[in-house]
Amino acid sequence: MTTIAIVGAGPGLGAAVARRFGAEGFAVALISRNQKRLDQLAADLQADGVTARGYAADVRDPESLVAALGGASEELGTIEVLEYSPIPQREFLRPVLETTVDDLTAAVEFSVLGPVTAVQQVLPGMRSLGRGTVLFVNGGSGARPNPAVAGTSVAFAGESAYARMLHDALAPENVHVGQLIIPGAIQPGHPTHDPGVLAGTLWTIHTDRGEFRTFADQLDA
């Protein structure tokens, strides 16, 4: 059995992705900061027949992220799919003229250094399998800078550039890198932004292995 590691796992999109990939036979490693919440989510998934386990880590703490991913690989199986979708913190969502150096430093740690740490940890396992997928999930500011949320706009630009370069560099190794842009909020029951719908889109990105970027919906003009 191989594993999907969901970095930023929670009761919305993370849980939906876990169920979608779990239904296809993947073990699920749930990664976020709160072990108690992870344990509850894992228990809910296990009740639905999904092999799942939680691993507490902070994406701004490289050692904890490496330990979580390493533990998941050892206990659940080699990580074939990495999905990176932690929710940005409030200080990253300030207007550009109110955004400080400290805010940007934290945002870059969150959205650039965190993904680099995660990818470097799981890539050897993907290479050993001869296949893999890395899924990046970003809001609309990942494709179009928004001065109302300057931290994410700057950091998502860096994350997008890193992910796109990975897409080109890893394609010859049968490791697909894709980015899903979700303009606006994730909303249960929404035709394009429902967590289950988005999880299905991520599954399609994984299986179809097409272009680098997919939009859940059109960006506003």
C-alpha positions as CSV (number, residue, x, y, z in Angstrom):
1,M,0.0,0.0,0.0
2,T,1.2,3.5,-0.8
3,T,0.3,6.7,1.0
4,I,-1.1,10.1,0.4
5,A,0.3,12.7,2.8
6,I,-2.1,15.7,3.3
7,V,-0.3,18.6,4.7
8,G,-2.8,21.0,6.3
9,A,-5.4,18.3,6.9
10,G,-8.6,19.5,8.4
11,P,-12.4,18.6,8.4
12,G,-13.1,20.3,5.1
13,L,-10.9,19.8,2.0
14,G,-8.4,17.6,3.8
15,A,-11.0,15.2,4.9
16,A,-12.6,15.1,1.5
17,V,-9.2,14.4,-0.2
18,A,-8.6,11.7,2.4
19,R,-11.8,10.0,1.6
20,R,-11.4,10.3,-2.2
21,F,-7.9,8.9,-2.2
22,G,-8.7,6.4,0.6
23,A,-11.5,5.0,-1.5
24,E,-8.9,4.3,-4.2
25,G,-6.8,2.2,-1.8
26,F,-4.3,4.8,-0.5
27,A,-3.4,4.9,3.1
28,V,-3.7,8.5,4.4
29,A,-1.3,10.5,6.5
30,L,-2.9,13.5,8.0
31,I,-0.6,16.4,8.9
32,S,-1.4,19.5,10.8
33,R,-0.5,21.2,14.1
34,N,-3.2,19.7,16.4
35,Q,-2.7,16.1,17.3
36,K,-6.1,15.8,19.1
37,R,-8.0,17.0,16.0
38,L,-5.9,14.8,13.8
39,D,-6.7,11.7,15.9
40,Q,-10.4,12.5,15.7
41,L,-10.3,12.9,11.9
42,A,-8.3,9.7,11.6
43,A,-10.9,7.9,13.7
44,D,-13.7,9.2,11.5
45,L,-11.9,8.1,8.4
46,Q,-11.1,4.7,9.9
47,A,-14.8,4.2,10.7
48,D,-15.5,4.7,7.0
49,G,-12.9,2.0,6.1
50,V,-10.0,4.3,5.3
51,T,-6.5,3.5,6.7
52,A,-5.5,6.8,8.3
53,R,-3.2,8.2,10.9
54,G,-2.4,11.7,12.2
55,Y,1.0,13.2,12.6
56,A,1.4,16.6,14.3
57,A,3.8,19.1,12.6
58,D,4.1,22.8,12.0
59,V,5.0,23.6,8.4
60,R,7.2,26.5,9.7
61,D,9.2,24.0,11.7
62,P,11.2,21.9,9.2
63,E,12.3,19.3,11.8
64,S,8.7,18.6,12.8
65,L,7.6,18.3,9.2
66,V,10.4,16.0,8.2
67,A,9.7,13.8,11.3
68,A,6.0,13.6,10.4
69,L,6.5,12.7,6.8
70,G,9.2,10.2,7.7
71,G,7.0,8.6,10.3
72,A,4.1,8.4,8.0
73,S,6.2,6.7,5.3
74,E,7.6,4.1,7.8
75,E,4.2,3.3,9.4
76,L,1.8,3.6,6.5
77,G,3.9,3.0,3.4
78,T,5.9,5.0,0.9
79,I,4.4,8.4,0.1
80,E,3.3,8.4,-3.5
81,V,1.2,11.5,-3.3
82,L,1.9,14.7,-1.4
83,E,-0.9,17.3,-1.1
84,Y,0.1,20.7,0.3
85,S,-2.8,22.9,1.4
86,P,-2.4,24.4,4.8
87,I,-4.7,27.4,5.4
88,P,-2.8,30.7,5.5
89,Q,-2.6,32.4,8.9
90,R,-4.3,35.8,9.5
91,E,-1.2,37.9,9.4
92,F,-0.6,36.8,5.8
93,L,-3.9,38.4,4.8
94,R,-3.3,42.0,5.5
95,P,-3.3,44.9,2.9
96,V,0.0,45.5,1.2
97,L,0.7,48.8,3.0
98,E,0.1,47.2,6.4
99,T,2.3,44.1,5.7
100,T,5.6,44.0,7.5
101,V,8.9,42.2,6.9
102,D,8.0,39.8,9.7
103,D,4.6,39.1,8.0
104,L,6.4,38.2,4.7
105,T,9.0,36.2,6.4
106,A,6.4,34.0,8.1
107,A,4.4,33.7,4.9
108,V,7.5,32.6,2.9
109,E,8.3,30.0,5.6
110,F,4.7,28.8,5.4
111,S,4.2,28.7,1.6
112,V,7.8,28.3,0.1
113,L,10.1,26.8,2.7
114,G,7.4,24.4,3.9
115,P,6.7,22.9,0.5
116,V,10.5,22.7,-0.3
117,T,11.0,20.8,3.0
118,A,8.1,18.4,2.3
119,V,9.1,17.7,-1.3
120,Q,12.7,17.0,-0.5
121,Q,11.5,14.5,2.2
122,V,9.1,12.5,0.0
123,L,10.9,12.7,-3.4
124,P,13.3,9.8,-2.6
125,G,10.4,7.5,-1.9
126,M,8.6,8.6,-5.1
127,R,11.8,7.8,-7.1
128,S,12.0,4.4,-5.5
129,L,8.4,3.7,-6.7
130,G,9.1,5.1,-10.1
131,R,6.1,7.4,-9.8
132,G,4.6,10.1,-7.7
133,T,2.4,13.2,-7.6
134,V,2.8,16.5,-5.8
135,L,-0.4,18.6,-5.5
136,F,-0.3,22.2,-4.5
137,V,-3.5,24.0,-3.6
138,N,-3.7,27.8,-3.6
139,G,-6.2,30.5,-3.5
140,G,-6.8,33.0,-6.3
141,S,-3.8,35.1,-5.2
142,G,-1.6,32.2,-6.3
143,A,-2.4,33.2,-9.9
144,R,-3.2,36.9,-9.5
145,P,-1.6,39.1,-6.8
146,N,-4.3,40.7,-4.5
147,P,-3.2,43.8,-2.6
148,A,-5.8,43.0,0.1
149,V,-3.9,39.8,1.0
150,A,-0.3,40.8,0.4
151,G,1.4,38.0,2.4
152,T,-0.2,35.2,0.5
153,S,0.1,37.0,-2.8
154,V,3.9,37.3,-2.4
155,A,4.4,33.8,-0.8
156,F,2.0,32.0,-3.2
157,A,3.9,33.6,-6.1
158,G,7.1,31.9,-4.8
159,E,5.2,28.6,-4.2
160,S,3.8,28.7,-7.7
161,A,7.2,29.4,-9.3
162,Y,8.7,26.5,-7.3
163,A,5.9,24.2,-8.2
164,R,6.0,25.0,-11.9
165,M,9.8,24.4,-12.0
166,L,9.2,21.1,-10.3
167,H,6.6,20.2,-12.9
168,D,9.1,20.5,-15.6
169,A,12.1,19.1,-13.8
170,L,10.3,15.9,-12.5
171,A,8.2,15.0,-15.5
172,P,11.0,12.8,-17.0
173,E,11.0,10.8,-13.7
174,N,7.2,10.1,-13.9
175,V,6.6,12.4,-11.0
176,H,3.7,14.8,-11.8
177,V,3.4,18.2,-10.1
178,G,0.1,20.1,-10.4
179,Q,-1.4,23.1,-8.9
180,L,-5.1,23.7,-8.1
181,I,-6.2,27.3,-7.9
182,I,-9.4,27.9,-5.9
183,P,-10.7,31.4,-6.3
184,G,-12.8,32.4,-3.3
185,A,-13.9,30.3,-0.4
186,I,-14.4,26.6,-0.1
187,Q,-18.2,26.1,0.4
188,P,-20.0,22.9,1.0
189,G,-22.8,22.4,-1.6
190,H,-21.2,24.8,-4.1
191,P,-21.0,23.4,-7.6
192,T,-17.3,24.0,-8.0
193,H,-16.0,24.8,-4.5
194,D,-17.6,22.0,-2.5
195,P,-14.8,20.0,-0.7
196,G,-15.9,16.7,-2.4
197,V,-15.9,18.3,-5.8
198,L,-12.4,19.8,-5.2
199,A,-11.2,16.4,-4.0
200,G,-12.4,14.9,-7.2
201,T,-10.6,17.6,-9.2
202,L,-7.4,16.7,-7.3
203,W,-7.9,13.0,-8.0
204,T,-8.2,13.9,-11.7
205,I,-5.0,16.0,-11.6
206,H,-3.3,13.0,-10.1
207,T,-4.6,10.5,-12.6
208,D,-4.6,12.5,-15.8
209,R,-1.2,14.1,-15.2
210,G,-1.9,17.0,-17.6
211,E,-1.0,20.6,-17.5
212,F,0.6,22.2,-14.4
213,R,-2.3,24.5,-13.4
214,T,-6.0,23.8,-13.0
215,F,-8.6,26.4,-11.9
216,A,-11.6,25.3,-9.8
217,D,-13.4,28.3,-11.3
218,Q,-12.7,31.4,-13.3
219,L,-11.0,34.3,-11.6
220,D,-13.1,37.4,-11.4
221,A,-12.3,39.9,-14.1
